[in-house]
Amino acid sequence: QVQVVESGGGLVQPGGSLRLSCAASGTISSIRAMGWYRQAPGKERELVAVIFGGLSPNYADFVKGRFTITTNNAKNTVYLQMNNLKPEDTAVYYCLHSGTWGQGTQVTVSS
């Protein structure tokens, strides 16, 4: 069983930055996928970025060049660095770590 806890959301002005963190604990496979998804009001949940094992990460087109996903395998933690945030990035961001969803963290981009 895996437990996932996210942190780092908040309110930021357009053009600002935030870093989300997702820490997993429990029985975690050494080969695992970790990713970030988001869901805006009235919309379906969509992929933001994902990384699997030692492979290169994949990003949604709408975040390429602005967001970066990284991991600290020793801490079973995955991060999402978000730069140049836009109002359309406003959503609840969810972490998917080793097949388990986090509770979500709100990101609001507004002036």
NUSE-54679 format. One record per residue (C-alpha): residue in one letter; x, y, z. Coordinates in steps of 0.5 Angstrom, whole numbers, padded with zeros to 4 digits, always signed. Example, Ala and Ser with C-alpha at 12.3 -4.5 7.8 and 13.67 -1.06 7.14 Angstrom:
2
A+0025-0009+0016
S+0027-0002+0014
! end
This chain:
111
Q+0000+0000+0000
V+0003+0007-0002
Q+0001+0014+0001
V+0002+0020-0003
V+0002+0027+0000
E+0003+0033-0004
S+0005+0040-0002
G+0007+0047-0005
G+0000+0050-0008
G-0002+0057-0007
L-0004+0063-0010
V+0001+0067-0015
Q+0001+0072-0020
P+0001+0071-0027
G+0009+0070-0029
G+0010+0067-0022
S+0013+0061-0020
L+0011+0055-0016
R+0014+0048-0014
L+0010+0042-0012
S+0012+0037-0008
C+0009+0030-0008
A+0012+0025-0003
A+0010+0017-0003
S+0011+0012+0003
G+0010+0005+0004
T+0011-0001-0001
I+0014+0003-0007
S+0017-0001-0013
S+0024+0001-0015
I+0021+0001-0022
R+0015+0006-0022
A+0012+0012-0026
M+0011+0018-0023
G+0007+0024-0026
W+0003+0030-0025
Y-0004+0032-0027
R-0009+0037-0027
Q-0016+0039-0027
A-0020+0045-0028
P-0027+0047-0026
G-0032+0044-0031
K-0026+0040-0034
E-0023+0033-0034
R-0017+0031-0031
E-0011+0032-0036
L-0004+0030-0036
V+0002+0035-0034
A+0008+0031-0034
V+0010+0024-0033
I+0017+0021-0031
F+0018+0013-0031
G+0024+0010-0029
G+0030+0013-0032
L+0027+0015-0038
S+0026+0022-0040
P+0020+0026-0038
N+0014+0027-0042
Y+0010+0034-0042
A+0004+0036-0044
D+0005+0041-0050
F+0002+0047-0046
V+0007+0047-0041
K+0013+0045-0045
G+0019+0050-0043
R+0015+0052-0037
F+0014+0046-0032
T+0020+0041-0030
I+0019+0035-0027
T+0024+0032-0023
T+0025+0026-0018
N+0029+0025-0011
N+0029+0017-0011
A+0032+0017-0004
K+0026+0021-0002
N+0021+0018-0006
T+0019+0025-0008
V+0017+0028-0015
Y+0017+0035-0016
L+0014+0040-0021
Q+0017+0046-0022
M+0012+0051-0025
N+0015+0058-0028
N+0012+0063-0032
L+0005+0061-0030
K-0001+0063-0033
P-0008+0064-0031
E-0010+0058-0035
D-0006+0054-0031
T-0011+0055-0025
A-0013+0048-0023
V-0012+0043-0018
Y-0006+0039-0019
Y-0006+0032-0017
C+0000+0027-0016
L+0000+0020-0019
H+0006+0016-0015
S+0007+0008-0016
G-0001+0008-0018
T-0003+0012-0012
W-0007+0019-0013
G-0005+0024-0008
Q-0011+0029-0005
G-0009+0035-0010
T-0007+0041-0009
Q-0010+0048-0011
V-0006+0052-0016
T-0009+0059-0017
V-0006+0064-0022
S-0009+0071-0021
S-0007+0078-0021
! end
